[in-house]
């Protein structure tokens, strides 16, 4: 779980993953589903240097790795922390620390549908809105056909060795993938999209916390 971001756009005194949400922090909600799942053999969180917030949470079963300059560096550091535990063919899941509302059914579907897949894949939702491509001025250039377009979510699930290889090759070439699937795609592999719920939102602004709180409350009722 990459959690080294400082959340400049979030607009509060702390990174978004540490924002309070329904009696926990966002990152605690993001981790909870995995820590409670017997299929999960362990968890690693990549943190920013001198992170002042994690120590107050610090689940004993979670390994800590150093965060990197970019998300993909943080993910690679977290994978390195598993080098003495994971085999090349083990599945690893990468989940955003700012996604606290992952439905259990979506996690189950991801694990079941990808269990025998040769590459792996990710949760995603079909694009539902009309999409526009704009110039720097924000004048519309064109309307983009949304057929076949999906929004990538997390978790993303790939074999340990292949994901390490994908990130190493990308970094060696000076390429920064925006998610793990893109790095895998650059190797020529084709990840599977597993349809997930739009409720698996990513916290990007303070307003998103209210939506997340409503979703979590609904799930507990």
C-alpha positions as CSV (number, residue, x, y, z in Angstrom):
1,X,0.0,0.0,0.0
2,X,1.7,3.2,-1.1
3,X,1.0,5.9,1.5
4,X,3.9,8.4,1.1
5,X,1.9,11.1,-0.5
6,X,1.6,14.5,1.3
7,X,-1.7,15.5,-0.3
8,X,-1.0,19.0,-1.4
9,X,-4.5,19.3,-3.0
10,X,-6.3,17.9,0.0
11,X,-6.4,21.3,1.9
12,X,-6.0,20.1,5.5
13,X,-3.1,20.0,8.0
14,X,-2.3,16.3,7.2
15,X,-2.2,14.0,4.3
16,X,-5.5,12.6,3.2
17,X,-4.7,9.0,4.2
18,X,-4.6,10.2,7.8
19,X,-7.9,12.2,7.7
20,X,-10.4,11.1,10.4
21,X,-13.3,9.1,9.0
22,X,-16.0,7.5,11.1
23,X,-13.9,6.9,14.1
24,X,-10.7,5.8,12.2
25,X,-8.4,7.3,9.7
26,X,-8.8,6.8,6.0
27,X,-5.8,4.5,5.8
28,X,-7.1,2.3,8.7
29,X,-10.3,1.7,6.7
30,X,-8.2,1.0,3.6
31,X,-6.2,-1.6,5.4
32,X,-8.9,-3.2,7.5
33,X,-10.5,-5.4,4.8
34,X,-7.1,-7.0,4.0
35,X,-5.9,-7.4,7.6
36,X,-9.2,-9.2,8.5
37,X,-8.9,-11.6,5.5
38,X,-7.3,-15.0,6.1
39,X,-6.2,-15.1,2.4
40,X,-3.9,-12.1,3.0
41,X,-0.5,-13.4,4.2
42,X,0.8,-10.0,5.1
43,X,0.7,-6.3,4.4
44,X,3.3,-3.6,3.7
45,X,2.8,0.1,3.8
46,X,5.3,2.5,2.1
47,X,5.5,5.7,4.2
48,X,7.1,9.1,3.7
49,X,10.4,9.8,5.6
50,X,9.7,11.1,9.1
51,X,6.0,10.4,8.8
52,X,4.6,11.7,12.1
53,X,1.2,10.0,12.0
54,X,1.8,6.3,11.4
55,X,3.2,5.5,14.9
56,X,-0.1,6.3,16.5
57,X,-1.8,3.6,14.4
58,X,1.0,1.1,13.7
59,X,-0.8,-2.2,13.4
60,X,1.7,-4.8,14.6
61,X,1.1,-7.1,11.6
62,X,1.9,-4.4,9.0
63,X,5.5,-4.1,7.7
64,X,6.8,-0.6,6.9
65,X,8.8,0.3,3.8
66,X,10.3,3.7,2.8
67,X,8.2,5.8,0.4
68,X,9.7,6.9,-2.9
69,X,9.6,10.0,-5.1
70,X,6.7,8.7,-7.2
71,X,3.9,6.2,-6.4
72,X,5.7,3.5,-8.5
73,X,8.9,3.9,-6.4
74,X,6.9,3.5,-3.2
75,X,5.2,0.3,-4.6
76,X,8.6,-1.1,-5.6
77,X,10.1,-0.4,-2.1
78,X,7.1,-2.2,-0.6
79,X,7.6,-5.2,-2.8
80,X,11.3,-5.2,-1.9
81,X,10.3,-5.5,1.8
82,X,8.6,-8.9,0.8
83,X,11.7,-10.3,-0.9
84,X,12.4,-12.8,1.8
85,X,8.8,-13.9,2.1
86,X,7.2,-13.9,-1.4
87,X,8.0,-16.3,-4.2
88,X,8.0,-15.1,-7.8
89,X,4.6,-16.7,-8.4
90,X,2.8,-15.4,-5.3
91,X,0.0,-13.0,-5.9
92,X,0.4,-9.4,-4.6
93,X,-2.3,-6.8,-4.4
94,X,-1.6,-3.0,-4.5
95,X,-4.3,-0.9,-3.0
96,X,-4.5,2.9,-2.6
97,X,-4.3,4.2,1.0
98,X,-6.9,6.8,0.0
99,X,-9.6,4.2,-1.0
100,X,-11.4,3.4,2.3
101,X,-14.6,2.0,0.8
102,X,-13.6,-1.1,-1.1
103,X,-16.6,-3.5,-1.0
104,X,-15.8,-7.0,0.3
105,X,-17.7,-8.4,-2.7
106,X,-15.4,-6.6,-5.1
107,X,-12.3,-8.0,-3.4
108,X,-13.8,-11.5,-3.5
109,X,-14.6,-11.1,-7.2
110,X,-11.1,-9.9,-8.0
111,X,-9.5,-12.9,-6.2
112,X,-11.8,-15.5,-7.7
113,X,-11.7,-14.1,-11.3
114,X,-8.0,-13.7,-11.4
115,X,-7.0,-16.9,-9.5
116,X,-6.1,-18.8,-12.7
117,X,-5.4,-15.8,-15.0
118,X,-1.9,-15.9,-16.5
119,X,-1.3,-12.1,-16.0
120,X,-3.5,-10.7,-13.3
121,X,-5.6,-7.6,-13.4
122,X,-7.4,-4.9,-11.6
123,X,-10.8,-3.6,-10.4
124,X,-12.3,-1.0,-12.8
125,X,-15.6,0.6,-13.7
126,X,-16.9,1.4,-17.2
127,X,-16.7,5.1,-18.1
128,X,-20.3,6.4,-17.6
129,X,-20.0,10.1,-18.3
130,X,-19.5,11.9,-21.6
131,X,-15.7,12.4,-22.0
132,X,-14.2,15.6,-23.5
133,X,-10.6,16.1,-24.6
134,X,-9.5,19.8,-24.0
135,X,-6.7,22.1,-24.9
136,X,-4.6,23.8,-22.3
137,X,-7.1,26.7,-22.3
138,X,-9.9,24.1,-21.5
139,X,-11.6,24.7,-24.8
140,X,-13.0,21.4,-26.0
141,X,-11.1,19.7,-28.8
142,X,-13.4,16.8,-29.2
143,X,-15.8,14.4,-27.5
144,X,-14.2,11.1,-26.9
145,X,-16.0,7.9,-27.6
146,X,-16.4,6.2,-24.2
147,X,-17.1,2.7,-25.6
148,X,-14.5,0.4,-24.2
149,X,-13.1,3.0,-21.7
150,X,-12.8,2.1,-18.0
151,X,-11.7,3.9,-14.9
152,X,-8.9,2.0,-13.2
153,X,-9.4,1.3,-9.5
154,X,-7.5,-0.7,-6.9
155,X,-6.6,-3.3,-5.7
156,X,-4.5,-4.3,-8.7
157,X,-3.4,-7.9,-8.5
158,X,-0.3,-9.4,-10.2
159,X,2.4,-12.0,-9.6
160,X,5.2,-10.8,-7.3
161,X,8.1,-11.5,-9.7
162,X,6.4,-10.1,-12.8
163,X,5.4,-6.9,-11.1
164,X,8.9,-6.4,-9.7
165,X,10.3,-6.9,-13.2
166,X,7.7,-4.5,-14.7
167,X,8.5,-1.7,-12.3
168,X,12.3,-2.3,-12.5
169,X,12.2,-2.1,-16.3
170,X,10.0,1.0,-16.3
171,X,12.3,2.8,-13.9
172,X,15.4,1.8,-15.8
173,X,13.9,3.3,-18.9
174,X,13.0,6.5,-17.1
175,X,9.3,5.7,-17.4
176,X,6.8,6.4,-14.5
177,X,3.7,4.3,-14.7
178,X,0.6,5.8,-13.1
179,X,-0.6,2.4,-11.9
180,X,0.8,-1.1,-11.7
181,X,-1.2,-2.3,-14.7
182,X,0.5,0.2,-16.9
183,X,3.9,-1.1,-16.0
184,X,2.6,-4.7,-16.7
185,X,1.2,-3.5,-20.1
186,X,4.7,-2.1,-21.0
187,X,6.0,-5.7,-20.8
188,X,3.5,-6.7,-23.4
189,X,1.1,-8.4,-21.0
190,X,-2.7,-7.8,-21.0
191,X,-4.2,-7.4,-17.5
192,X,-7.8,-8.4,-17.0
193,X,-10.4,-5.8,-16.0
194,X,-12.7,-7.0,-13.2
195,X,-15.8,-4.8,-12.8
196,X,-16.0,-3.1,-9.4
197,X,-18.3,-0.7,-7.7
198,X,-18.1,3.1,-8.3
199,X,-18.4,3.3,-4.5
200,X,-14.7,2.3,-4.3
201,X,-13.9,6.0,-4.5
202,X,-10.5,7.6,-4.0
203,X,-10.3,10.4,-1.5
204,X,-8.9,13.5,-3.3
205,X,-10.6,16.4,-1.5
206,X,-12.2,17.1,1.9
207,X,-15.6,16.9,0.2
208,X,-15.0,13.2,-0.6
209,X,-14.8,12.4,3.1
210,X,-18.5,13.1,3.5
211,X,-19.3,10.7,0.6
212,X,-17.1,8.1,2.1
213,X,-18.7,8.5,5.5
214,X,-22.1,7.9,4.0
215,X,-20.9,4.8,2.2
216,X,-19.3,3.3,5.3
217,X,-22.4,4.0,7.3
218,X,-24.6,2.3,4.7
219,X,-22.3,-0.7,4.7
220,X,-22.5,-1.1,8.5
221,X,-26.3,-0.8,8.6
